[in-house]
Amino acid sequence: MDIEAYFERIGYKNSGNKPDLETLTDIFEHHIRAIPLENLNLHCGKSLEFGLEATFDKLVRKNQGGLCIHNNHLLYWALTTIGFETTMLGSYIYIIQAKKYSNSMIHPLLMVAIDGKNYIVDAGLGRFCQIWQPLELISGKDQPQVPSIFRLTEEGEYWYLDQIRREQHTANQEFLHSDLLDKNTYRKIYSFTLTPRTIDDFKFVLEFYLTSETSVFKKNSFCSLQTPDGVYCLLGFTLIYRKFNYKDNMDLVEFKMLNEEEIEKEMKNIFGISLEGKLVPKHDDQFLDI
């Protein structure tokens, strides 16, 4: 595995690579704008492999995206390779429909130590919850970013990540009451502790995604990618674009229904990936975090 190949994949050209906050932010922003969060191989009859070599092959050599496990594992490898003090953590995702956090630790995230401060980076949130810059690990402080305001809160051994969104304007009136439109301005994302984890702690998660018929990832095909001013998300046959703060502290949300031919075209034009098989788009009404 070659760090220069990773840099080429994300379009990062800064040769300095000093382990400071500026470099961390730059690499992180390039990653989330180049490598999609997606599960499309699962809906093309392909497997989702586990392990760093397989992840590097999929996300870098094959120019595809991956799940949170893949994206954060690759980012962890890249940051440690160039000298960042990086720790993998595990989180419990907030499930909107159940109004509670997941019972199991199912989502990896990263903590990076720089000059005596800790920062949270997470390239696996995707969609409209994605952070764009590292979050300082400090409790109760609002940290405004382009997508929204993020807030970390410490309660005992647990930390909580929440999001405060803008109001939104829906360009397509027929989607005003769609289950794809989250109208809440306050959003709980996940809880976590500072206990160090390894990628092996999440192997069971990928196995569940692959085998369980109740898995939200088996019921839904999705792909999301951040842009300089918003985010694209393909869910089933529906393409969604959210433009952040397009006017008067309001986001613009646009929907477009695609046919199979258009999906293949947009996968290349918007998300920059080519599928290895025939995609069978799926969408279940109970999709998480959209």
VENZIWO-V676619 format. One record per backbone hydrogen bond with DSSP energy under -1.0 kcal/mol. NH is the residue of the N-H (numbers start at 1). CO is the residue of the C=O. If there is no record, write none. Layout:
NH;CO
NH;CO
This chain:
6;2
7;3
8;4
9;5
10;6
12;7
20;18
24;20
25;21
26;22
27;23
28;24
29;25
30;26
31;27
32;28
33;29
34;31
35;31
37;224
38;66
39;222
43;40
44;41
46;41
55;51
56;52
57;53
58;54
59;55
60;56
61;56
62;57
64;58
66;36
71;67
72;68
73;69
74;70
75;71
76;72
77;73
78;74
79;75
80;76
81;77
82;78
83;80
84;79
86;84
87;111
89;109
91;107
92;191
94;189
95;100
99;95
100;95
102;93
106;91
107;91
109;89
110;121
111;87
112;119
113;85
114;117
117;114
119;112
120;135
121;110
129;126
135;120
137;118
138;136
140;152
143;150
145;148
149;164
150;143
151;162
153;160
155;158
158;155
159;192
160;153
161;190
162;151
163;187
164;149
165;185
169;251
171;253
175;172
176;173
178;175
181;178
187;163
189;161
190;161
191;92
192;159
197;88
201;198
202;199
203;200
206;202
207;203
208;204
209;205
210;206
211;207
212;208
215;212
219;215
221;282
223;234
224;37
225;232
226;32
227;230
231;242
232;225
233;240
234;223
235;238
236;221
238;235
239;256
240;233
241;254
242;231
243;252
244;229
246;250
247;250
250;247
251;167
252;243
253;169
254;241
256;239
258;237
263;259
264;260
265;261
266;262
267;263
269;265
270;266
271;266
273;267
280;43
